[in-house]
Amino acid sequence: MSDKKPLTEGHVRHVEKGANKPHNQSNVKPNRPPPSQKPKPKDHKIMSSITRSIWVSFQKEGIHRYPDAATNPLLATGGWDDVSFLAVPHRHIFHFRVRIEVFHDDRDIEFIQFKRWCEKLYTESTLELDYKSCEMIADDLHTAIKNKYPNRFVEIDVSEDNENGCVIFYPGE
């Protein structure tokens, strides 16, 4: 009697599949493209429905105020929720995050250039931060972006000291 256990059916199949292969043959299928080639999407509908965007962030110092805060009874409450101090000019670091649609994957809009352009709008006084709400600042920035980059969706976040702010989505036209 032999000490060897009988081969299972799965083991026999494995042996049979590999029995005729030379030892140096790869298990890679011959129809697979070389790694240097970009794979082609299987479903072109999925690829055509992709929405691409880039985003940049930057910050700017500004002074603003909310004049109605001193007289509006909903704001000047005299209680724990009183914000009448907002009527006085006060300083903030305004934080921006701007997202814009791009139409392909190879720097349709180069994001470092886009960031520098956005910052330049404020350093050259094209746009002003002073005495505006975050929403007003976002609307002004969107107008400038839309003029330079038409027919794209844009999303703009503006916050005071990276603490409180707004997010506005502007659909492409």
Stockholm file with secondary structure:
# STOCKHOLM 1.0

chainA/1-173         MSDKKPLTEGHVRHVEKGANKPHNQSNVKPNRPPPSQKPKPKDHKIMSSITRSIWVSFQKEGIHRYPDAATNPLLATGGWDDVSFLAVPHRHIFHFRVRIEVFHDDRDIEFIQFKRWCEKLYTESTLELDYKSCEMIADDLHTAIKNKYPNRFVEIDVSEDNENGCVIFYPGE
#=GR chainA/1-173 SS CCSCCCCCHHHHHHHHHHHTSCTTCCSSCTTSCCTTSCCCCSCHHHHHTCCEEEEEEEEEEEEECCGGGGTCTTTCCSSTTCCGGGGSCEEEEEEEEEEEEESSTTTSSCHHHHHHHHHHHHHTTSSCCTTCCHHHHHHHHHHHHHHHSCSCCEEEEEEETTTEEEEEEECCC
#=GC SS_cons         CCSCCCCCHHHHHHHHHHHTSCTTCCSSCTTSCCTTSCCCCSCHHHHHTCCEEEEEEEEEEEEECCGGGGTCTTTCCSSTTCCGGGGSCEEEEEEEEEEEEESSTTTSSCHHHHHHHHHHHHHTTSSCCTTCCHHHHHHHHHHHHHHHSCSCCEEEEEEETTTEEEEEEECCC
//
